[in-house]
Amino acid sequence: MGIDTDLYAQVCTLLAKEALYLDEKNWDAWLELFAPDVEYFVPAWISEDALTTDPSTQLCLMHMDSRLGLEERVFRIRSRDSFASLPLDRTSHQTSNVLITGLAGDEVEVSASWLVHCVGPRGDATRGGRYYYTLRRMAGELKIARKHIVMIDEKIEGTVDVYHI
């Protein structure tokens, strides 16, 4: 696959915006990055090398099947109705090794590595893994239509919310 440098720059800019908006807790801007029918999925490990694949029948760390699910999560964070998120940790998201892995019509498949450092009253944590995105061109701009987040952590200590990963 030849490299479309304009498309690659758009993809990297979108991923950088997402990281920045999460770090700054700019929830409205963050939500605007997602398509209305987004699937947001964080599978669990079922063995040394296998992840859950079906959130309707298998355990997962997080699953939302539309932007409405993300909006509800943000509402709980903003309303301080999420005891596990009080107070909110400070975060620094690092996204790297961004690869365009496929193109089909208006959709772009992307993978990237990630690290997030979290600092809060319950301690510090650094988590990492891989992001797998489907980005869709809508009204001339890329939106996140699917985001699967693989955490490399086997044992999770503390809370994990949308801004921790």
C-alpha positions as CSV (number, residue, x, y, z in Angstrom):
1,M,0.0,0.0,0.0
2,G,1.4,3.4,-1.0
3,I,1.6,6.1,1.6
4,D,-0.9,8.9,1.2
5,T,0.9,11.6,3.2
6,D,-2.1,13.9,3.4
7,L,-4.3,11.1,4.8
8,Y,-1.5,10.0,7.2
9,A,-1.2,13.6,8.5
10,Q,-5.0,13.7,9.0
11,V,-5.0,10.4,10.9
12,C,-2.1,11.5,13.2
13,T,-3.8,14.9,13.8
14,L,-7.0,13.1,14.8
15,L,-5.2,10.8,17.3
16,A,-3.2,13.7,18.7
17,K,-6.4,15.7,19.2
18,E,-8.0,12.8,21.0
19,A,-5.0,12.5,23.4
20,L,-5.0,16.2,24.0
21,Y,-8.7,16.5,24.6
22,L,-8.6,13.6,27.1
23,D,-5.6,15.1,29.0
24,E,-7.3,18.5,29.1
25,K,-10.7,17.0,30.0
26,N,-12.2,18.8,27.1
27,W,-15.1,16.4,26.9
28,D,-17.2,18.2,24.3
29,A,-14.3,18.3,21.8
30,W,-13.4,14.7,22.6
31,L,-17.0,13.5,22.0
32,E,-17.1,15.3,18.6
33,L,-14.3,13.1,17.4
34,F,-16.6,10.1,17.4
35,A,-19.2,8.9,14.8
36,P,-22.8,8.5,16.3
37,D,-22.6,4.7,15.8
38,V,-19.1,4.3,17.2
39,E,-18.2,1.0,18.9
40,Y,-15.8,1.6,21.8
41,F,-14.5,-1.7,23.2
42,V,-11.8,-2.7,25.7
43,P,-11.6,-6.5,25.7
44,A,-10.3,-8.6,28.6
45,W,-7.5,-11.2,28.4
46,I,-8.8,-14.8,28.6
47,S,-5.4,-16.4,28.2
48,E,-1.8,-15.5,27.6
49,D,-2.4,-14.6,24.0
50,A,-6.2,-14.4,23.5
51,L,-8.7,-11.6,24.1
52,T,-12.4,-11.6,24.5
53,T,-14.1,-10.8,21.2
54,D,-17.8,-10.6,21.9
55,P,-18.8,-8.1,24.6
56,S,-22.4,-9.4,24.6
57,T,-21.3,-12.9,25.9
58,Q,-17.8,-12.4,27.3
59,L,-16.3,-10.3,30.0
60,C,-14.8,-7.1,28.9
61,L,-13.4,-4.0,30.6
62,M,-15.5,-1.5,28.8
63,H,-18.0,-1.5,25.9
64,M,-20.2,1.1,24.4
65,D,-22.0,0.6,21.1
66,S,-22.7,4.3,20.3
67,R,-21.6,7.8,21.0
68,L,-24.6,8.0,23.4
69,G,-22.7,5.5,25.7
70,L,-19.7,7.8,25.7
71,E,-21.9,10.8,26.3
72,E,-23.5,9.0,29.3
73,R,-20.0,8.2,30.7
74,V,-19.0,11.9,30.3
75,F,-22.2,13.0,32.0
76,R,-21.3,10.8,35.1
77,I,-17.8,12.2,35.1
78,R,-19.0,15.8,34.9
79,S,-21.8,15.4,37.4
80,R,-19.3,13.9,39.9
81,D,-21.7,10.9,40.0
82,S,-18.8,8.5,39.5
83,F,-17.2,7.9,42.9
84,A,-14.3,5.9,41.3
85,S,-13.4,9.0,39.3
86,L,-13.2,11.5,42.2
87,P,-11.1,13.4,42.0
88,L,-10.1,13.0,38.4
89,D,-6.5,11.9,37.8
90,R,-4.2,14.0,35.7
91,T,-3.1,12.2,32.6
92,S,-0.6,12.3,29.8
93,H,-1.5,10.3,26.7
94,Q,1.3,9.3,24.3
95,T,0.3,7.8,20.9
96,S,3.0,6.4,18.6
97,N,3.7,3.9,15.9
98,V,0.7,5.0,14.0
99,L,0.1,2.8,10.9
100,I,-2.7,2.9,8.3
101,T,-3.5,-0.8,7.9
102,G,-6.3,-0.7,5.4
103,L,-8.5,1.5,3.2
104,A,-12.1,0.7,2.1
105,G,-14.3,3.4,0.6
106,D,-14.7,6.1,3.2
107,E,-13.1,4.1,6.0
108,V,-9.5,3.9,7.2
109,E,-8.1,1.1,9.4
110,V,-5.4,2.3,11.8
111,S,-3.3,0.8,14.6
112,A,-1.2,2.7,17.1
113,S,0.7,2.1,20.3
114,W,-0.2,4.0,23.4
115,L,1.0,4.9,26.9
116,V,-0.9,6.8,29.5
117,H,0.6,8.1,32.7
118,C,-2.0,8.9,35.4
119,V,-1.3,10.8,38.6
120,G,-3.8,11.2,41.4
121,P,-4.4,10.9,45.1
122,R,-4.7,7.1,44.8
123,G,-1.2,6.9,43.3
124,D,0.5,6.9,40.0
125,A,0.0,4.4,37.2
126,T,1.4,3.9,33.7
127,R,-0.6,1.8,31.3
128,G,0.0,0.8,27.7
129,G,-1.2,-1.2,24.8
130,R,-2.5,-0.9,21.3
131,Y,-5.3,1.1,19.7
132,Y,-7.2,-0.3,16.7
133,Y,-9.4,2.2,15.0
134,T,-11.8,2.4,12.1
135,L,-12.0,6.0,11.0
136,R,-14.8,7.1,8.7
137,R,-14.8,10.2,6.5
138,M,-18.0,12.1,7.4
139,A,-18.8,15.6,6.1
140,G,-15.3,16.0,4.9
141,E,-13.5,15.0,8.1
142,L,-12.4,11.8,9.8
143,K,-14.4,10.5,12.7
144,I,-13.8,7.5,15.0
145,A,-16.2,4.8,14.0
146,R,-14.6,2.0,16.0
147,K,-12.0,2.1,18.7
148,H,-10.7,-1.2,20.2
149,I,-8.3,-0.7,23.0
150,V,-6.0,-3.6,24.0
151,M,-4.4,-3.1,27.4
152,I,-1.2,-5.1,28.0
153,D,-1.8,-5.0,31.8
154,E,-2.7,-8.5,33.2
155,K,-3.6,-7.1,36.6
156,I,-5.3,-3.8,36.8
157,E,-4.9,-1.9,40.0
158,G,-7.0,1.2,40.6
159,T,-9.7,2.5,38.3
160,V,-9.9,2.4,34.5
161,D,-12.1,5.0,32.8
162,V,-12.1,6.4,29.3
163,Y,-9.5,9.0,30.2
164,H,-7.1,6.4,31.7
165,I,-6.7,4.6,28.3
